[in-house]
Amino acid sequence: MSTVCKFEDLTSGQAQKFQVDGVSVAVVRVEDTVYAIADTCSHANVSLSEGMVWCDSLQIECIKHGSAFSLVTGVPDTLPATQPVEVFKAE
């Protein structure tokens, strides 16, 4: 497991992009929980960490076409994305 930052360095409701073993990962803090999701939208080659975090539904929205991905499962809840993105264990 790689350490990318301190918990205190993360702001609740915002995503930050990190490189972890050569993989771009969006790290998101929602209150006292941290999520890690692949940073590239499965529909378009766009960084998810630049999108809006929806804390109530635990989703991150792609800024290009508006697909929202679950921070828990990586599954998109809205079109046009239909393929999930990878999620990683974060603590």
LUMKOL-670610 format. One line per 3 residues: number of its first residue (from 1); their letters; for each residue x, y, z of N, C-alpha, C. Coordinates in nm, 2 decimals, decimal comma, m for minus. Atoms other than C-alpha are relative to their C-alpha. Example, Ala and Ser with C-alpha at 12.3 -4.5 7.8 and 13.67 -1.06 7.14 Angstrom:
1	as	0,09:m0,12:0,00:1,23:m0,45:0,78:0,09:0,12:0,00; m0,09:m0,11:0,00:1,37:m0,11:0,71:m0,08:0,11:0,08
This chain:
1	mst	0,08:m0,12:0,00:0,00:0,00:0,00:0,09:0,12:0,00; m0,08:m0,13:0,01:0,13:0,35:m0,09:m0,07:0,11:0,08; 0,05:m0,12:m0,07:0,09:0,66:0,12:0,01:0,11:m0,10
4	vck	0,00:m0,11:0,10:m0,01:0,95:m0,10:m0,02:0,14:0,07; 0,02:m0,13:m0,07:m0,11:1,22:0,16:m0,05:m0,03:0,14; 0,06:0,01:m0,13:m0,22:1,28:0,51:m0,15:0,03:m0,01
7	fed	0,14:m0,02:m0,01:m0,59:1,26:0,60:m0,04:0,15:0,01; 0,03:m0,15:m0,03:m0,58:1,63:0,72:0,03:0,08:m0,13; m0,03:m0,08:0,13:m0,45:1,74:0,37:m0,12:m0,01:m0,10
10	lts	0,11:0,01:0,09:m0,78:1,63:0,21:m0,12:0,08:0,06; 0,11:m0,08:m0,03:m1,08:1,86:0,21:m0,13:m0,08:m0,03; 0,12:0,07:0,02:m1,42:1,70:0,25:m0,08:0,06:m0,12
13	gqa	0,08:m0,05:0,11:m1,62:1,72:m0,07:0,08:0,04:m0,12; m0,09:m0,04:0,11:m1,32:1,77:m0,30:0,08:m0,12:m0,04; m0,08:0,11:0,05:m1,12:1,53:m0,52:0,14:0,06:m0,02
16	qkf	m0,14:m0,03:0,03:m0,74:1,54:m0,55:0,06:m0,11:m0,08; m0,06:0,10:0,09:m0,54:1,36:m0,82:0,14:m0,03:0,05; m0,13:0,05:m0,04:m0,24:1,15:m0,73:0,04:m0,11:m0,09
19	qvd	m0,06:0,11:0,08:m0,01:0,91:m0,92:0,04:m0,10:0,11; m0,03:0,11:m0,09:0,01:0,58:m0,74:0,05:m0,12:m0,08; m0,07:0,11:0,08:0,25:0,32:m0,89:m0,04:0,02:m0,15
22	gvs	0,02:m0,03:0,14:0,20:0,49:m1,23:m0,15:0,01:m0,04; 0,14:m0,01:0,03:m0,18:0,50:m1,21:m0,06:0,13:0,06; 0,07:m0,13:m0,04:m0,38:0,83:m1,19:m0,12:m0,04:0,09
25	vav	0,10:0,03:m0,09:m0,61:0,81:m0,89:m0,06:0,12:0,06; 0,07:m0,11:m0,06:m0,88:1,05:m0,77:m0,02:m0,04:0,15; 0,03:0,02:m0,14:m0,88:1,06:m0,39:m0,10:0,10:0,05
28	vrv	0,11:m0,08:m0,04:m1,19:1,19:m0,23:m0,03:m0,02:0,15; 0,04:0,01:m0,14:m1,27:1,27:0,13:m0,15:0,04:0,01; 0,14:m0,04:m0,03:m1,64:1,27:0,24:m0,01:m0,02:0,15
31	edt	0,00:0,00:m0,15:m1,65:1,36:0,61:0,12:m0,08:0,05; m0,11:0,08:m0,06:m1,44:1,09:0,79:0,04:m0,12:m0,08; m0,03:0,11:0,08:m1,42:0,85:0,50:0,07:0,04:m0,13
34	vya	m0,08:m0,03:0,12:m1,17:0,84:0,21:m0,03:m0,10:m0,10; 0,03:0,09:0,11:m1,24:0,69:m0,13:0,11:0,03:m0,11; m0,10:m0,01:0,11:m1,00:0,62:m0,42:m0,06:m0,06:m0,12
37	iad	0,06:0,05:0,12:m1,12:0,58:m0,77:0,09:0,04:m0,12; m0,09:m0,03:0,12:m0,94:0,56:m1,11:m0,04:0,14:m0,05; 0,03:m0,14:0,03:m0,91:0,92:m1,23:m0,05:0,02:m0,14
40	tcs	0,04:m0,02:0,13:m1,00:0,86:m1,59:m0,14:m0,05:m0,03; 0,14:0,04:0,04:m1,37:0,86:m1,71:0,01:m0,12:m0,10; 0,01:0,12:0,09:m1,46:0,53:m1,88:m0,06:0,04:m0,14
43	han	0,06:m0,04:0,12:m1,65:0,72:m2,15:0,09:0,09:m0,09; m0,09:m0,09:0,07:m1,40:0,99:m2,24:0,13:0,01:0,08; m0,13:m0,01:m0,06:m1,03:1,05:m2,16:0,00:0,13:0,08
46	vsl	0,02:m0,12:m0,08:m1,12:1,31:m1,89:0,03:m0,03:0,14; m0,04:0,02:m0,14:m0,98:1,35:m1,54:m0,13:0,01:0,09; 0,12:m0,01:m0,09:m1,26:1,27:m1,28:0,03:0,09:0,12
49	seg	m0,03:m0,08:m0,12:m1,07:1,46:m1,01:m0,03:0,15:m0,03; 0,04:m0,14:0,04:m1,17:1,78:m1,20:m0,15:0,02:0,02; 0,15:m0,01:0,00:m1,54:1,70:m1,16:m0,05:0,03:0,14
52	mvw	0,07:m0,03:m0,12:m1,79:1,77:m0,89:m0,02:m0,12:0,08; 0,03:0,11:m0,10:m1,82:1,55:m0,58:m0,13:0,02:0,06; 0,13:0,00:m0,06:m2,17:1,47:m0,47:0,01:m0,08:0,13
55	cds	m0,02:0,07:m0,13:m2,13:1,39:m0,10:m0,12:m0,08:0,04; 0,12:0,07:m0,04:m2,49:1,29:m0,04:m0,02:m0,14:m0,06; 0,02:0,12:0,07:m2,49:1,02:m0,30:0,13:m0,08:m0,03
58	lqi	m0,13:0,06:0,01:m2,12:0,94:m0,28:0,04:m0,03:m0,15; m0,03:0,01:0,14:m2,06:1,01:m0,65:0,10:0,11:m0,04; m0,08:m0,10:0,06:m1,81:1,20:m0,86:m0,04:0,02:m0,15
61	eci	0,06:m0,03:0,14:m1,93:1,37:m1,19:0,11:0,04:m0,09; m0,10:m0,04:0,11:m1,72:1,39:m1,51:m0,04:0,13:m0,05; 0,03:m0,14:0,05:m1,69:1,75:m1,62:m0,04:0,01:m0,15
64	khg	0,02:m0,01:0,14:m1,71:1,66:m1,99:m0,15:m0,03:m0,04; 0,14:0,04:0,04:m2,05:1,48:m2,03:m0,09:m0,02:0,12; 0,09:0,01:m0,11:m2,19:1,46:m1,68:m0,03:m0,13:0,06
67	saf	0,02:0,13:m0,06:m2,17:1,09:m1,61:0,05:0,01:0,15; m0,03:0,00:m0,14:m2,17:1,03:m1,23:0,04:m0,14:0,04; m0,05:0,13:m0,04:m1,96:0,74:m1,09:m0,01:m0,01:0,15
70	slv	0,00:0,03:m0,15:m2,01:0,58:m0,75:0,14:m0,01:0,05; m0,13:0,00:m0,07:m1,72:0,64:m0,52:0,03:m0,14:0,06; m0,01:0,13:m0,07:m1,79:0,30:m0,36:0,02:m0,12:m0,10
73	tgv	m0,01:0,11:0,09:m1,83:0,07:m0,67:0,07:0,04:m0,13; m0,06:m0,05:0,13:m1,70:0,28:m0,97:m0,10:m0,01:m0,11; 0,11:0,01:0,10:m2,03:0,21:m1,15:m0,06:0,13:m0,04
76	pdt	0,07:m0,13:0,03:m2,17:0,50:m1,35:m0,15:m0,01:0,02; 0,15:0,00:m0,02:m2,52:0,60:m1,25:m0,07:0,08:m0,10; 0,06:m0,08:0,10:m2,58:0,83:m1,54:0,07:m0,02:m0,13
79	lpa	m0,06:0,00:0,14:m2,52:0,82:m1,92:0,08:0,13:m0,02; m0,02:0,10:0,10:m2,33:0,85:m2,14:0,09:m0,11:0,04; m0,09:0,11:m0,04:m2,08:0,63:m1,95:m0,08:m0,12:0,03
82	tqp	0,07:0,12:m0,03:m2,18:0,27:m1,93:0,10:m0,10:0,07; m0,10:0,08:m0,06:m1,86:0,11:m1,81:0,06:0,05:0,13; m0,06:m0,04:m0,13:m1,73:0,12:m1,45:0,14:0,04:m0,01
85	vev	m0,14:m0,03:m0,02:m1,40:0,26:m1,34:0,05:m0,07:0,13; m0,06:0,08:m0,12:m1,17:0,08:m1,09:m0,01:0,09:0,13; m0,01:m0,06:m0,13:m1,20:0,16:m0,72:0,11:m0,07:0,08
88	fka	m0,11:0,05:m0,08:m0,92:0,11:m0,47:m0,03:0,02:0,15; 0,02:m0,02:m0,14:m0,90:0,06:m0,10:0,08:0,12:0,05; m0,07:m0,12:m0,05:m0,82:0,38:0,08:m0,03:0,01:0,15
91	e	0,02:m0,02:m0,15:m0,77:0,46:0,45:0,09:0,11:0,04
